[in-house]
Amino acid sequence: MGNGTAAPIRTAVVGFGISGKVFHAPLLAADPRYSLDVIVTADPARAADAARLYPQARILPTPESLFAQARELDLVILGTPPHTHFDLAAAAIAHGLHVVVDKPFVPTSAQGAELIALASDGGVQLTVFQNRRWDADFLTLQKLLRSGAVGEVRTFESRFEWWRPEGFGNWRDSVSLAQGGGILHDLGAHLIDQAIQLFGPVEKSYGETANRGSDPGAADTEAFVSLLHGSGVRTRLWMNGMAAQVGPRFHVLGSEAGYTKWGLDGQEPALAAGMLPSDPAYGIDPQESWGLLGVDGAASPVPAERGAYPEFYVQLAAALRGEGPVPVDPSEPLEVLKVIEGIHALA
């Protein structure tokens, strides 16, 4: 790979909703290590959109039609609802294909463990698209913590909150808890993963969930999670799609200082608006959204690191060519699933 002469990794994206269209396809198209050969969608409007945006790709209606061409591919990316992930990933592995599974990984940890075993036995690579590890604000916070700027971290608060009383307008509004639905499973997959990346394994967990939607039998629409890490740090996580006023994205209190950051990472809206990852402005947080470091009365803005979703695929290409580990070890999302299952069991 290093000399640029290796053949591109032949890739298929299954699903062309937000995940396939906004995240995966643009990142792949911008990376010469990959060729986007196949897009699978049964929706006629999405198929037309995919054909317009990626004329070099074959547009197929079903995963079955994709697997019939498995010998012409190396990698399959699953940008489909979570209840489809296990069967599709297992089929891809059975066809000898490497697999990227969107988060949430699968509905249950048992399914996750089985997929990991199948991939190991099949000699293929399996990874999970935990793209929020490459958010600008998360990368900035990681750098701050490594520098010791806040001292010994005591508490960490993290939020994904929006004001969307009409719902998300996709599978999140209708998929049941048993199918991997609910805001804790969906957004908790990001927030819990980030907390574990920052502060290590979880020793104790507690959570609360609520359904504020119109269907009383549906999955949770609001969640709170408290984690005690083996490192001694306590993290508190909020997820809410119906927040009329949102809290800070990050709020970290340490023995020397605090760090507070408002607003969500800008890479998703930039990609949705058509910005290419090669654009010089891609991943740059504007100065007015930088977080503040210090103590009350003496806090100053911290320049944000550049958001780097493309790094996921850079690392994956290296892994597929035997030059490093996959960007996200699937055992890590598996641990997140176990935390979520424990909270659901008690909620």
C-alpha positions as CSV (number, residue, x, y, z in Angstrom):
1,M,0.0,0.0,0.0
2,G,2.8,2.4,0.9
3,N,4.1,2.7,-2.7
4,G,0.6,3.3,-4.1
5,T,0.8,0.5,-6.6
6,A,-1.6,-2.0,-4.8
7,A,-4.9,-2.6,-6.5
8,P,-7.9,-0.8,-4.9
9,I,-9.9,-2.7,-2.4
10,R,-13.1,-3.6,-4.2
11,T,-16.0,-2.5,-2.1
12,A,-19.8,-2.7,-1.8
13,V,-22.0,-0.5,0.3
14,V,-25.3,-2.1,1.4
15,G,-27.9,0.6,2.1
16,F,-28.0,4.1,0.8
17,G,-29.8,6.0,3.6
18,I,-28.0,8.4,5.9
19,S,-25.2,5.9,6.7
20,G,-24.4,4.8,3.1
21,K,-25.0,8.1,1.4
22,V,-23.6,10.6,3.9
23,F,-20.8,8.6,5.6
24,H,-19.5,5.6,3.8
25,A,-19.8,6.4,0.0
26,P,-18.2,9.8,0.2
27,L,-15.3,8.6,2.4
28,L,-14.7,5.6,0.1
29,A,-14.9,7.7,-3.1
30,A,-12.4,10.2,-1.7
31,D,-9.8,7.4,-0.8
32,P,-7.8,6.0,-3.7
33,R,-7.2,2.8,-1.7
34,Y,-10.8,1.8,-2.5
35,S,-13.0,1.4,-5.5
36,L,-16.7,1.8,-4.8
37,D,-18.0,-1.0,-7.1
38,V,-21.5,-1.9,-5.8
39,I,-24.3,0.0,-4.0
40,V,-27.2,-2.1,-2.8
41,T,-30.6,-0.4,-2.3
42,A,-34.2,-1.5,-3.0
43,D,-35.5,2.0,-2.9
44,P,-36.0,3.4,-6.5
45,A,-35.3,7.0,-5.5
46,R,-32.2,6.1,-3.6
47,A,-31.0,3.9,-6.5
48,A,-31.4,6.8,-8.9
49,D,-29.5,9.0,-6.5
50,A,-26.7,6.4,-6.1
51,A,-26.4,6.0,-9.9
52,R,-26.1,9.8,-10.3
53,L,-23.5,10.3,-7.6
54,Y,-21.5,7.2,-8.4
55,P,-21.9,6.3,-12.1
56,Q,-19.0,3.8,-11.9
57,A,-20.9,1.6,-9.3
58,R,-23.3,-1.2,-10.1
59,I,-26.6,-0.5,-8.4
60,L,-28.2,-3.8,-7.1
61,P,-31.6,-4.3,-5.5
62,T,-30.8,-7.0,-2.9
63,P,-28.0,-8.4,-0.8
64,E,-28.6,-11.7,-2.5
65,S,-27.7,-10.2,-5.9
66,L,-24.6,-8.7,-4.2
67,F,-23.4,-12.0,-2.8
68,A,-23.9,-13.7,-6.2
69,Q,-21.0,-11.4,-7.3
70,A,-18.9,-12.0,-4.2
71,R,-15.9,-13.1,-6.1
72,E,-15.6,-9.7,-7.7
73,L,-15.4,-8.0,-4.3
74,D,-13.1,-7.7,-1.2
75,L,-15.1,-5.7,1.3
76,V,-18.8,-5.2,2.2
77,I,-20.0,-2.3,4.3
78,L,-23.3,-2.6,6.1
79,G,-25.2,0.7,6.4
80,T,-28.5,-1.0,7.1
81,P,-30.7,-1.0,10.3
82,P,-29.2,-3.0,13.2
83,H,-31.7,-5.9,13.1
84,T,-30.3,-6.8,9.7
85,H,-26.6,-6.7,10.7
86,F,-26.1,-10.2,12.0
87,D,-27.5,-12.1,9.0
88,L,-25.9,-9.9,6.4
89,A,-22.5,-9.9,8.1
90,A,-22.6,-13.7,8.6
91,A,-23.5,-14.1,4.9
92,A,-20.6,-11.8,3.8
93,I,-18.2,-13.7,6.0
94,A,-19.4,-17.0,4.5
95,H,-18.6,-15.6,1.1
96,G,-15.0,-14.8,2.2
97,L,-15.6,-11.0,2.3
98,H,-14.2,-8.5,4.9
99,V,-17.0,-6.7,6.7
100,V,-17.6,-3.2,8.1
101,V,-20.7,-3.2,10.3
102,D,-22.3,0.2,11.1
103,K,-23.1,0.9,14.7
104,P,-25.0,-0.2,16.6
105,F,-23.1,-3.4,16.0
106,V,-25.8,-6.0,16.4
107,P,-28.9,-6.2,18.7
108,T,-27.3,-8.6,21.3
109,S,-23.8,-9.3,22.6
110,A,-24.3,-13.0,21.9
111,Q,-24.7,-12.2,18.2
112,G,-21.6,-10.0,18.3
113,A,-19.5,-12.7,19.9
114,E,-20.8,-15.2,17.2
115,L,-19.8,-12.8,14.4
116,I,-16.4,-12.3,15.8
117,A,-15.9,-16.1,16.0
118,L,-17.2,-16.5,12.4
119,A,-14.8,-13.9,11.1
120,S,-11.9,-15.5,12.9
121,D,-12.7,-18.9,11.6
122,G,-13.3,-17.5,8.1
123,G,-10.0,-15.7,8.0
124,V,-11.6,-12.3,7.2
125,Q,-11.5,-9.0,9.0
126,L,-14.5,-7.6,10.9
127,T,-14.7,-4.1,12.2
128,V,-17.4,-1.7,13.4
129,F,-17.8,1.9,12.2
130,Q,-17.4,3.8,15.5
131,N,-16.8,7.0,13.5
132,R,-17.3,9.3,16.6
133,R,-13.8,8.3,17.7
134,W,-12.7,10.7,15.0
135,D,-14.9,13.7,15.9
136,A,-13.0,16.9,16.2
137,D,-14.1,17.5,19.8
138,F,-13.3,14.0,20.9
139,L,-9.8,14.2,19.4
140,T,-9.3,17.5,21.1
141,L,-10.4,16.1,24.4
142,Q,-8.1,13.1,24.0
143,K,-5.2,15.4,23.4
144,L,-6.1,17.6,26.4
145,L,-6.3,14.6,28.7
146,R,-3.0,13.2,27.5
147,S,-1.4,16.6,28.3
148,G,-2.6,16.6,31.8
149,A,-4.2,20.0,31.3
150,V,-7.2,19.3,33.6
151,G,-5.2,17.3,36.2
152,E,-6.7,14.2,37.6
153,V,-10.1,13.7,36.0
154,R,-12.9,13.2,38.5
155,T,-16.1,13.4,36.5
156,F,-16.9,13.4,32.7
157,E,-20.3,14.4,31.2
158,S,-21.1,13.7,27.6
159,R,-24.3,14.4,25.7
160,F,-25.9,13.8,22.3
161,E,-29.1,16.0,22.4
162,W,-31.3,17.4,19.7
163,W,-34.7,19.1,19.3
164,R,-36.4,16.7,17.0
165,P,-39.9,16.2,18.4
166,E,-41.1,14.9,15.0
167,G,-38.6,12.0,15.3
168,F,-35.5,11.1,13.3
169,G,-37.3,10.2,10.1
170,N,-35.6,6.8,9.7
171,W,-35.4,3.3,11.3
172,R,-34.7,4.9,14.7
173,D,-38.3,5.8,15.0
174,S,-39.7,2.3,14.5
175,V,-37.2,-0.4,15.2
176,S,-38.0,-2.3,18.4
177,L,-35.7,-2.8,21.4
178,A,-35.4,-6.5,20.5
179,Q,-34.2,-5.5,17.0
180,G,-31.5,-3.1,18.4
181,G,-33.7,0.0,18.4
182,G,-33.9,2.7,21.0
183,I,-31.7,5.7,21.7
184,L,-29.6,4.0,24.3
185,H,-28.6,1.3,21.8
186,D,-28.2,3.7,18.9
187,L,-26.4,6.7,20.5
188,G,-25.2,4.9,23.6
189,A,-23.0,2.9,21.2
190,H,-21.1,6.1,20.6
191,L,-21.1,7.7,24.0
192,I,-20.3,4.6,26.0
193,D,-17.6,3.7,23.4
194,Q,-16.0,7.2,23.7
195,A,-16.1,7.0,27.6
196,I,-14.3,3.6,27.6
197,Q,-11.7,4.9,25.1
198,L,-11.0,7.8,27.4
199,F,-11.1,6.2,30.8
200,G,-10.9,2.4,30.4
201,P,-13.1,-0.6,31.3
202,V,-16.4,-0.2,33.2
203,E,-16.7,-1.7,36.6
204,K,-20.2,-0.6,37.5
205,S,-23.0,0.8,35.4
206,Y,-26.5,2.3,36.0
207,G,-29.0,3.8,33.7
208,E,-32.5,5.2,33.2
209,T,-34.5,5.1,30.0
210,A,-37.8,6.7,29.0
211,N,-40.2,6.6,26.0
212,R,-41.5,10.1,25.2
213,G,-42.8,9.1,21.8
214,S,-46.4,8.6,20.6
215,D,-46.1,4.8,20.7
216,P,-46.1,3.5,24.3
217,G,-44.8,0.1,23.2
218,A,-41.8,1.5,21.3
219,A,-38.2,1.6,22.3
220,D,-36.6,4.3,24.5
221,T,-36.4,7.8,23.2
222,E,-34.4,9.2,26.1
223,A,-31.6,7.7,28.2
224,F,-29.1,8.5,31.0
225,V,-26.1,6.3,31.9
226,S,-23.7,6.5,34.7
227,L,-20.5,4.5,34.5
228,L,-17.8,3.9,37.1
229,H,-14.5,3.0,35.3
230,G,-11.8,0.9,36.8
231,S,-9.6,4.0,36.6
232,G,-11.9,5.7,39.2
233,V,-13.4,8.2,36.8
234,R,-17.2,8.6,36.9
235,T,-18.8,9.3,33.5
236,R,-22.4,10.5,33.0
237,L,-24.0,10.3,29.6
238,W,-27.2,11.7,28.2
239,M,-29.1,10.9,25.0
240,N,-32.2,12.7,24.0
241,G,-33.8,13.6,20.6
242,M,-36.4,15.8,22.2
243,A,-34.3,18.3,24.1
244,A,-35.8,21.8,23.8
245,Q,-32.5,23.1,25.2
246,V,-29.4,21.1,24.9
247,G,-26.6,20.7,27.4
248,P,-22.9,20.9,26.7
249,R,-21.4,18.2,24.5
250,F,-18.6,17.6,26.9
251,H,-18.1,18.8,30.5
252,V,-15.0,17.5,32.2
253,L,-14.0,18.4,35.8
254,G,-10.5,17.7,37.0
255,S,-8.2,18.5,39.9
256,E,-6.6,21.4,38.1
257,A,-9.2,22.7,35.6
258,G,-12.4,22.0,33.7
259,Y,-13.1,21.7,30.0
260,T,-16.6,22.4,28.5
261,K,-17.5,22.1,24.9
262,W,-20.9,23.0,23.3
263,G,-22.2,21.8,19.9
264,L,-21.9,18.7,17.9
265,D,-19.0,17.8,15.5
266,G,-19.6,19.3,12.0
267,Q,-18.4,16.4,9.8
268,E,-21.9,14.8,9.3
269,P,-23.7,18.0,8.2
270,A,-20.7,18.9,6.0
271,L,-20.8,15.5,4.3
272,A,-24.6,15.7,4.0
273,A,-24.2,19.1,2.3
274,G,-21.9,17.6,-0.3
275,M,-18.5,18.7,1.1
276,L,-15.8,16.3,0.1
277,P,-13.3,15.0,2.6
278,S,-10.5,16.4,0.4
279,D,-11.9,19.9,0.9
280,P,-9.4,22.0,2.9
281,A,-12.3,23.1,5.2
282,Y,-13.4,19.6,5.9
283,G,-13.2,18.7,9.7
284,I,-12.3,22.2,10.8
285,D,-14.3,23.4,13.8
286,P,-14.9,27.2,13.7
287,Q,-13.3,29.1,16.5
288,E,-16.6,30.2,18.0
289,S,-17.4,26.5,18.8
290,W,-14.1,25.7,20.5
291,G,-14.3,24.4,24.0
292,L,-13.1,26.3,27.1
293,L,-10.4,25.1,29.4
294,G,-9.6,26.5,32.9
295,V,-11.6,27.6,35.9
296,D,-14.5,30.0,36.2
297,G,-13.3,33.5,35.5
298,A,-10.1,32.2,33.9
299,A,-11.0,29.9,31.0
300,S,-9.7,30.2,27.5
301,P,-10.6,28.5,24.2
302,V,-8.7,25.4,23.1
303,P,-8.1,25.1,19.3
304,A,-9.9,22.1,18.0
305,E,-8.2,19.2,16.4
306,R,-9.3,18.5,12.8
307,G,-12.1,16.0,12.5
308,A,-10.9,12.9,10.8
309,Y,-13.6,10.4,9.7
310,P,-11.5,9.4,6.7
311,E,-8.9,8.0,9.1
312,F,-11.2,5.0,9.7
313,Y,-10.8,3.9,6.1
314,V,-7.1,4.7,6.0
315,Q,-6.5,2.3,8.9
316,L,-8.8,-0.3,7.5
317,A,-6.9,-0.3,4.2
318,A,-3.7,-0.9,6.1
319,A,-5.3,-3.7,8.1
320,L,-6.7,-5.4,4.9
321,R,-3.2,-5.3,3.5
322,G,-1.6,-6.8,6.6
323,E,0.0,-3.6,7.8
324,G,-1.8,-2.9,11.1
325,P,-4.9,-3.7,13.2
326,V,-8.4,-2.9,12.1
327,P,-9.5,0.7,13.2
328,V,-12.0,-0.7,15.7
329,D,-11.5,-4.1,17.3
330,P,-15.0,-5.6,17.3
331,S,-14.4,-6.9,20.9
332,E,-14.7,-3.2,22.0
333,P,-18.3,-2.6,20.6
334,L,-19.1,-6.0,22.1
335,E,-18.2,-4.7,25.6
336,V,-20.4,-1.6,24.9
337,L,-23.3,-3.9,24.0
338,K,-22.8,-5.8,27.3
339,V,-23.0,-2.5,29.2
340,I,-26.2,-1.5,27.3
341,E,-27.8,-4.9,28.0
342,G,-27.0,-4.6,31.7
343,I,-28.7,-1.2,31.8
344,H,-31.8,-2.5,29.9
345,A,-32.1,-5.4,32.2
346,L,-32.4,-3.1,35.2
347,A,-34.3,-0.2,33.6
